[in-house]
Amino acid sequence: MLKKAMAVAGAVAMLSLAAPAHADITSGAGGIASGNQLHLPIVIPVNVCGNAVAVVGGALAGCKGGAFAHAPSHH
């Protein structure tokens, strides 16, 4: 039960970091801070286990099992 609650809390925390786009129309003019948008898919492995959190690497908390997420392949 606690593992599920921690997984849900972690998912909510990760989703709350995404900000919605309020200005979704670009001006078409190139330049720094001119309104142009760039879309970059970023995949970061995150491991949450017990009291340890690892963003890149391993959390050395001694947990067994767990879930793995693989980056989508766009070939």
Biopython code that builds the backbone (N, CA, C, O; Angstrom):
import numpy as np
from Bio.PDB.StructureBuilder import StructureBuilder

atoms = [
    (1, "MET", "N", (0.824, -1.191, 0.000)),
    (1, "MET", "CA", (0.000, 0.000, 0.000)),
    (1, "MET", "C", (0.866, 1.253, 0.000)),
    (1, "MET", "O", (0.586, 2.209, -0.722)),
    (2, "LEU", "N", (1.931, 1.244, 0.821)),
    (2, "LEU", "CA", (2.816, 2.402, 0.898)),
    (2, "LEU", "C", (3.581, 2.587, -0.411)),
    (2, "LEU", "O", (3.822, 3.716, -0.837)),
    (3, "LYS", "N", (3.965, 1.466, -1.053)),
    (3, "LYS", "CA", (4.685, 1.562, -2.324)),
    (3, "LYS", "C", (3.802, 2.186, -3.398)),
    (3, "LYS", "O", (4.268, 2.999, -4.196)),
    (4, "LYS", "N", (2.525, 1.805, -3.415)),
    (4, "LYS", "CA", (1.605, 2.379, -4.400)),
    (4, "LYS", "C", (1.400, 3.865, -4.138)),
    (4, "LYS", "O", (1.359, 4.665, -5.073)),
    (5, "ALA", "N", (1.272, 4.231, -2.872)),
    (5, "ALA", "CA", (1.086, 5.640, -2.525)),
    (5, "ALA", "C", (2.312, 6.457, -2.920)),
    (5, "ALA", "O", (2.179, 7.576, -3.414)),
    (6, "MET", "N", (3.505, 5.904, -2.704)),
    (6, "MET", "CA", (4.732, 6.601, -3.085)),
    (6, "MET", "C", (4.840, 6.714, -4.605)),
    (6, "MET", "O", (5.295, 7.736, -5.120)),
    (7, "ALA", "N", (4.423, 5.669, -5.326)),
    (7, "ALA", "CA", (4.463, 5.709, -6.787)),
    (7, "ALA", "C", (3.504, 6.766, -7.324)),
    (7, "ALA", "O", (3.847, 7.507, -8.246)),
    (8, "VAL", "N", (2.308, 6.839, -6.751)),
    (8, "VAL", "CA", (1.331, 7.841, -7.176)),
    (8, "VAL", "C", (1.830, 9.238, -6.833)),
    (8, "VAL", "O", (1.702, 10.158, -7.641)),
    (9, "ALA", "N", (2.397, 9.406, -5.643)),
    (9, "ALA", "CA", (2.925, 10.713, -5.247)),
    (9, "ALA", "C", (4.065, 11.136, -6.167)),
    (9, "ALA", "O", (4.167, 12.310, -6.523)),
    (10, "GLY", "N", (4.917, 10.199, -6.552)),
    (10, "GLY", "CA", (6.009, 10.510, -7.474)),
    (10, "GLY", "C", (5.499, 10.897, -8.850)),
    (10, "GLY", "O", (6.017, 11.826, -9.469)),
    (11, "ALA", "N", (4.478, 10.183, -9.334)),
    (11, "ALA", "CA", (3.902, 10.501, -10.642)),
    (11, "ALA", "C", (3.243, 11.874, -10.630)),
    (11, "ALA", "O", (3.382, 12.639, -11.584)),
    (12, "VAL", "N", (2.533, 12.188, -9.562)),
    (12, "VAL", "CA", (1.890, 13.501, -9.448)),
    (12, "VAL", "C", (2.943, 14.596, -9.387)),
    (12, "VAL", "O", (2.773, 15.654, -9.992)),
    (13, "ALA", "N", (4.032, 14.351, -8.662)),
    (13, "ALA", "CA", (5.104, 15.345, -8.566)),
    (13, "ALA", "C", (5.746, 15.588, -9.924)),
    (13, "ALA", "O", (6.027, 16.734, -10.275)),
    (14, "MET", "N", (5.983, 14.526, -10.695)),
    (14, "MET", "CA", (6.596, 14.680, -12.014)),
    (14, "MET", "C", (5.657, 15.410, -12.978)),
    (14, "MET", "O", (6.103, 16.248, -13.761)),
    (15, "LEU", "N", (4.362, 15.097, -12.924)),
    (15, "LEU", "CA", (3.413, 15.746, -13.821)),
    (15, "LEU", "C", (3.163, 17.200, -13.438)),
    (15, "LEU", "O", (2.808, 18.009, -14.296)),
    (16, "SER", "N", (3.341, 17.543, -12.174)),
    (16, "SER", "CA", (3.109, 18.921, -11.756)),
    (16, "SER", "C", (4.230, 19.843, -12.213)),
    (16, "SER", "O", (4.074, 21.064, -12.178)),
    (17, "LEU", "N", (5.370, 19.276, -12.644)),
    (17, "LEU", "CA", (6.470, 20.098, -13.133)),
    (17, "LEU", "C", (6.230, 20.607, -14.551)),
    (17, "LEU", "O", (6.880, 21.561, -14.978)),
    (18, "ALA", "N", (5.317, 19.994, -15.279)),
    (18, "ALA", "CA", (5.043, 20.405, -16.655)),
    (18, "ALA", "C", (4.119, 21.621, -16.644)),
    (18, "ALA", "O", (3.040, 21.587, -16.052)),
    (19, "ALA", "N", (4.548, 22.681, -17.296)),
    (19, "ALA", "CA", (3.748, 23.907, -17.347)),
    (19, "ALA", "C", (2.984, 23.967, -18.668)),
    (19, "ALA", "O", (3.536, 23.627, -19.714)),
    (20, "PRO", "N", (1.734, 24.391, -18.634)),
    (20, "PRO", "CA", (0.973, 24.503, -19.883)),
    (20, "PRO", "C", (1.461, 25.688, -20.725)),
    (20, "PRO", "O", (2.020, 26.645, -20.188)),
    (21, "ALA", "N", (1.252, 25.625, -22.027)),
    (21, "ALA", "CA", (1.647, 26.707, -22.928)),
    (21, "ALA", "C", (0.508, 27.718, -23.029)),
    (21, "ALA", "O", (-0.554, 27.408, -23.567)),
    (22, "HIS", "N", (0.727, 28.914, -22.518)),
    (22, "HIS", "CA", (-0.297, 29.953, -22.594)),
    (22, "HIS", "C", (-0.154, 30.766, -23.880)),
    (22, "HIS", "O", (-1.139, 31.312, -24.378)),
    (23, "ALA", "N", (1.062, 30.852, -24.421)),
    (23, "ALA", "CA", (1.303, 31.570, -25.669)),
    (23, "ALA", "C", (1.778, 30.550, -26.693)),
    (23, "ALA", "O", (2.981, 30.372, -26.883)),
    (24, "ASP", "N", (0.840, 29.884, -27.352)),
    (24, "ASP", "CA", (1.205, 28.798, -28.252)),
    (24, "ASP", "C", (1.332, 29.231, -29.708)),
    (24, "ASP", "O", (1.359, 28.378, -30.595)),
    (25, "ILE", "N", (1.411, 30.531, -29.975)),
    (25, "ILE", "CA", (1.589, 31.033, -31.332)),
    (25, "ILE", "C", (2.923, 31.765, -31.392)),
    (25, "ILE", "O", (3.209, 32.613, -30.546)),
    (26, "THR", "N", (3.741, 31.437, -32.396)),
    (26, "THR", "CA", (5.042, 32.094, -32.522)),
    (26, "THR", "C", (4.947, 33.267, -33.482)),
    (26, "THR", "O", (4.031, 33.338, -34.301)),
    (27, "SER", "N", (5.903, 34.190, -33.375)),
    (27, "SER", "CA", (5.923, 35.375, -34.229)),
    (27, "SER", "C", (6.553, 35.113, -35.582)),
    (27, "SER", "O", (6.322, 35.871, -36.523)),
    (28, "GLY", "N", (7.354, 34.045, -35.703)),
    (28, "GLY", "CA", (8.028, 33.744, -36.953)),
    (28, "GLY", "C", (9.352, 34.469, -37.104)),
    (28, "GLY", "O", (10.099, 34.186, -38.041)),
    (29, "ALA", "N", (9.663, 35.394, -36.213)),
    (29, "ALA", "CA", (10.921, 36.128, -36.264)),
    (29, "ALA", "C", (11.964, 35.382, -35.448)),
    (29, "ALA", "O", (11.716, 35.001, -34.304)),
    (30, "GLY", "N", (13.135, 35.178, -36.045)),
    (30, "GLY", "CA", (14.196, 34.483, -35.329)),
    (30, "GLY", "C", (14.911, 35.416, -34.363)),
    (30, "GLY", "O", (15.021, 36.615, -34.619)),
    (31, "GLY", "N", (15.384, 34.882, -33.281)),
    (31, "GLY", "CA", (16.130, 35.681, -32.315)),
    (31, "GLY", "C", (15.948, 35.143, -30.918)),
    (31, "GLY", "O", (15.101, 34.284, -30.672)),
    (32, "ILE", "N", (16.740, 35.650, -30.017)),
    (32, "ILE", "CA", (16.656, 35.225, -28.621)),
    (32, "ILE", "C", (15.418, 35.856, -27.989)),
    (32, "ILE", "O", (15.218, 37.067, -28.086)),
    (33, "ALA", "N", (14.599, 35.049, -27.350)),
    (33, "ALA", "CA", (13.373, 35.481, -26.668)),
    (33, "ALA", "C", (12.405, 36.180, -27.622)),
    (33, "ALA", "O", (11.734, 37.133, -27.226)),
    (34, "SER", "N", (12.324, 35.717, -28.881)),
    (34, "SER", "CA", (11.425, 36.352, -29.843)),
    (34, "SER", "C", (10.094, 35.629, -29.976)),
    (34, "SER", "O", (9.244, 36.053, -30.760)),
    (35, "GLY", "N", (9.893, 34.556, -29.234)),
    (35, "GLY", "CA", (8.623, 33.859, -29.278)),
    (35, "GLY", "C", (8.649, 32.560, -30.044)),
    (35, "GLY", "O", (7.625, 31.882, -30.124)),
    (36, "ASN", "N", (9.769, 32.192, -30.604)),
    (36, "ASN", "CA", (9.853, 30.922, -31.325)),
    (36, "ASN", "C", (9.873, 29.772, -30.338)),
    (36, "ASN", "O", (10.430, 29.880, -29.245)),
    (37, "GLN", "N", (9.253, 28.663, -30.741)),
    (37, "GLN", "CA", (9.170, 27.510, -29.857)),
    (37, "GLN", "C", (9.988, 26.371, -30.414)),
    (37, "GLN", "O", (10.137, 26.232, -31.628)),
    (38, "LEU", "N", (10.513, 25.566, -29.532)),
    (38, "LEU", "CA", (11.314, 24.412, -29.902)),
    (38, "LEU", "C", (10.822, 23.226, -29.100)),
    (38, "LEU", "O", (10.671, 23.316, -27.882)),
    (39, "HIS", "N", (10.570, 22.116, -29.773)),
    (39, "HIS", "CA", (10.084, 20.908, -29.103)),
    (39, "HIS", "C", (11.205, 19.886, -29.080)),
    (39, "HIS", "O", (11.660, 19.439, -30.133)),
    (40, "LEU", "N", (11.655, 19.512, -27.888)),
    (40, "LEU", "CA", (12.694, 18.505, -27.724)),
    (40, "LEU", "C", (12.189, 17.412, -26.793)),
    (40, "LEU", "O", (11.950, 17.670, -25.613)),
    (41, "PRO", "N", (12.023, 16.195, -27.304)),
    (41, "PRO", "CA", (11.643, 15.099, -26.396)),
    (41, "PRO", "C", (12.833, 14.724, -25.516)),
    (41, "PRO", "O", (13.912, 14.417, -26.021)),
    (42, "ILE", "N", (12.636, 14.749, -24.222)),
    (42, "ILE", "CA", (13.702, 14.442, -23.269)),
    (42, "ILE", "C", (13.258, 13.262, -22.421)),
    (42, "ILE", "O", (12.172, 13.276, -21.843)),
    (43, "VAL", "N", (14.097, 12.248, -22.351)),
    (43, "VAL", "CA", (13.824, 11.065, -21.543)),
    (43, "VAL", "C", (14.908, 10.976, -20.478)),
    (43, "VAL", "O", (16.091, 10.886, -20.803)),
    (44, "ILE", "N", (14.512, 11.001, -19.205)),
    (44, "ILE", "CA", (15.455, 10.924, -18.093)),
    (44, "ILE", "C", (15.060, 9.743, -17.217)),
    (44, "ILE", "O", (13.928, 9.680, -16.737)),
    (45, "PRO", "N", (15.983, 8.804, -17.003)),
    (45, "PRO", "CA", (15.660, 7.686, -16.109)),
    (45, "PRO", "C", (15.598, 8.153, -14.655)),
    (45, "PRO", "O", (16.547, 8.752, -14.149)),
    (46, "VAL", "N", (14.483, 7.878, -13.990)),
    (46, "VAL", "CA", (14.306, 8.262, -12.590)),
    (46, "VAL", "C", (14.007, 7.005, -11.789)),
    (46, "VAL", "O", (13.135, 6.220, -12.160)),
    (47, "ASN", "N", (14.719, 6.817, -10.706)),
    (47, "ASN", "CA", (14.538, 5.655, -9.844)),
    (47, "ASN", "C", (14.206, 6.153, -8.442)),
    (47, "ASN", "O", (15.012, 6.853, -7.829)),
    (48, "VAL", "N", (13.026, 5.801, -7.928)),
    (48, "VAL", "CA", (12.617, 6.179, -6.580)),
    (48, "VAL", "C", (12.469, 4.904, -5.780)),
    (48, "VAL", "O", (11.698, 4.018, -6.148)),
    (49, "CYS", "N", (13.207, 4.808, -4.682)),
    (49, "CYS", "CA", (13.218, 3.576, -3.903)),
    (49, "CYS", "C", (13.406, 3.913, -2.431)),
    (49, "CYS", "O", (14.452, 4.438, -2.049)),
    (50, "GLY", "N", (12.431, 3.625, -1.617)),
    (50, "GLY", "CA", (12.555, 3.898, -0.183)),
    (50, "GLY", "C", (12.760, 5.380, 0.066)),
    (50, "GLY", "O", (11.941, 6.200, -0.348)),
    (51, "ASN", "N", (13.849, 5.729, 0.739)),
    (51, "ASN", "CA", (14.174, 7.125, 0.996)),
    (51, "ASN", "C", (15.203, 7.663, 0.017)),
    (51, "ASN", "O", (15.664, 8.793, 0.181)),
    (52, "ALA", "N", (15.578, 6.887, -0.998)),
    (52, "ALA", "CA", (16.594, 7.303, -1.959)),
    (52, "ALA", "C", (15.946, 7.636, -3.296)),
    (52, "ALA", "O", (15.019, 6.957, -3.736)),
    (53, "VAL", "N", (16.441, 8.680, -3.931)),
    (53, "VAL", "CA", (15.972, 9.076, -5.253)),
    (53, "VAL", "C", (17.194, 9.251, -6.138)),
    (53, "VAL", "O", (18.141, 9.940, -5.761)),
    (54, "ALA", "N", (17.180, 8.632, -7.312)),
    (54, "ALA", "CA", (18.280, 8.773, -8.260)),
    (54, "ALA", "C", (17.723, 9.268, -9.581)),
    (54, "ALA", "O", (16.837, 8.635, -10.156)),
    (55, "VAL", "N", (18.224, 10.379, -10.065)),
    (55, "VAL", "CA", (17.758, 10.904, -11.342)),
    (55, "VAL", "C", (18.503, 10.228, -12.479)),
    (55, "VAL", "O", (17.875, 9.751, -13.424)),
    (56, "VAL", "N", (19.812, 10.175, -12.411)),
    (56, "VAL", "CA", (20.611, 9.441, -13.386)),
    (56, "VAL", "C", (21.564, 8.571, -12.584)),
    (56, "VAL", "O", (22.436, 9.084, -11.883)),
    (57, "GLY", "N", (21.403, 7.269, -12.685)),
    (57, "GLY", "CA", (22.233, 6.358, -11.906)),
    (57, "GLY", "C", (21.364, 5.454, -11.068)),
    (57, "GLY", "O", (20.194, 5.237, -11.384)),
    (58, "GLY", "N", (21.927, 4.927, -10.004)),
    (58, "GLY", "CA", (21.195, 3.986, -9.168)),
    (58, "GLY", "C", (20.970, 4.520, -7.769)),
    (58, "GLY", "O", (21.847, 5.157, -7.185)),
    (59, "ALA", "N", (19.788, 4.255, -7.235)),
    (59, "ALA", "CA", (19.498, 4.588, -5.844)),
    (59, "ALA", "C", (19.915, 3.395, -5.004)),
    (59, "ALA", "O", (19.354, 2.310, -5.156)),
    (60, "LEU", "N", (20.863, 3.568, -4.142)),
    (60, "LEU", "CA", (21.423, 2.460, -3.374)),
    (60, "LEU", "C", (20.661, 2.256, -2.069)),
    (60, "LEU", "O", (21.250, 2.322, -0.990)),
    (61, "ALA", "N", (19.363, 2.009, -2.160)),
    (61, "ALA", "CA", (18.543, 1.821, -0.974)),
    (61, "ALA", "C", (18.230, 0.355, -0.716)),
    (61, "ALA", "O", (17.589, 0.038, 0.286)),
    (62, "GLY", "N", (18.658, -0.534, -1.579)),
    (62, "GLY", "CA", (18.456, -1.959, -1.366)),
    (62, "GLY", "C", (17.062, -2.460, -1.684)),
    (62, "GLY", "O", (16.648, -3.467, -1.111)),
    (63, "CYS", "N", (16.328, -1.823, -2.551)),
    (63, "CYS", "CA", (14.995, -2.284, -2.932)),
    (63, "CYS", "C", (15.112, -3.376, -3.987)),
    (63, "CYS", "O", (16.034, -3.371, -4.803)),
    (64, "LYS", "N", (14.178, -4.300, -3.962)),
    (64, "LYS", "CA", (14.165, -5.387, -4.932)),
    (64, "LYS", "C", (12.935, -5.255, -5.810)),
    (64, "LYS", "O", (11.893, -4.759, -5.381)),
    (65, "GLY", "N", (13.075, -5.703, -7.034)),
    (65, "GLY", "CA", (11.953, -5.607, -7.963)),
    (65, "GLY", "C", (11.868, -4.215, -8.530)),
    (65, "GLY", "O", (12.886, -3.544, -8.704)),
    (66, "GLY", "N", (10.675, -3.781, -8.817)),
    (66, "GLY", "CA", (10.488, -2.445, -9.360)),
    (66, "GLY", "C", (10.042, -2.491, -10.802)),
    (66, "GLY", "O", (9.854, -3.563, -11.378)),
    (67, "ALA", "N", (9.877, -1.338, -11.369)),
    (67, "ALA", "CA", (9.421, -1.220, -12.749)),
    (67, "ALA", "C", (10.479, -0.505, -13.567)),
    (67, "ALA", "O", (11.256, 0.291, -13.042)),
    (68, "PHE", "N", (10.499, -0.796, -14.854)),
    (68, "PHE", "CA", (11.446, -0.166, -15.748)),
    (68, "PHE", "C", (10.678, 0.509, -16.874)),
    (68, "PHE", "O", (9.685, -0.030, -17.362)),
    (69, "ALA", "N", (11.131, 1.681, -17.287)),
    (69, "ALA", "CA", (10.533, 2.393, -18.412)),
    (69, "ALA", "C", (11.585, 2.549, -19.490)),
    (69, "ALA", "O", (12.719, 2.938, -19.212)),
    (70, "HIS", "N", (11.209, 2.247, -20.715)),
    (70, "HIS", "CA", (12.131, 2.360, -21.835)),
    (70, "HIS", "C", (11.699, 3.519, -22.719)),
    (70, "HIS", "O", (10.506, 3.772, -22.888)),
    (71, "ALA", "N", (12.677, 4.221, -23.283)),
    (71, "ALA", "CA", (12.390, 5.343, -24.168)),
    (71, "ALA", "C", (11.707, 4.836, -25.432)),
    (71, "ALA", "O", (12.085, 3.791, -25.962)),
    (72, "PRO", "N", (10.705, 5.565, -25.919)),
    (72, "PRO", "CA", (10.037, 5.138, -27.150)),
    (72, "PRO", "C", (10.983, 5.253, -28.338)),
    (72, "PRO", "O", (11.793, 6.177, -28.411)),
    (73, "SER", "N", (10.876, 4.326, -29.250)),
    (73, "SER", "CA", (11.720, 4.302, -30.441)),
    (73, "SER", "C", (10.946, 4.868, -31.619)),
    (73, "SER", "O", (9.855, 4.389, -31.931)),
    (74, "HIS", "N", (11.494, 5.881, -32.277)),
    (74, "HIS", "CA", (10.827, 6.520, -33.421)),
    (74, "HIS", "C", (11.601, 6.231, -34.699)),
    (74, "HIS", "O", (11.986, 7.164, -35.405)),
    (75, "HIS", "N", (11.840, 4.956, -35.014)),
    (75, "HIS", "CA", (12.629, 4.600, -36.203)),
    (75, "HIS", "C", (11.728, 4.415, -37.369)),
    (75, "HIS", "O", (12.193, 4.113, -38.467)),
]
sb = StructureBuilder()
sb.init_structure("model")
sb.init_model(0)
sb.init_chain("A")
sb.init_seg("    ")
for serial, (resi, resn, name, xyz) in enumerate(atoms, 1):
    if name == "N":
        sb.init_residue(resn, " ", resi, " ")
    sb.init_atom(name, np.array(xyz, "f"), 0.0, 1.0, " ", f" {name:<3s}", serial, name[0])
structure = sb.get_structure()
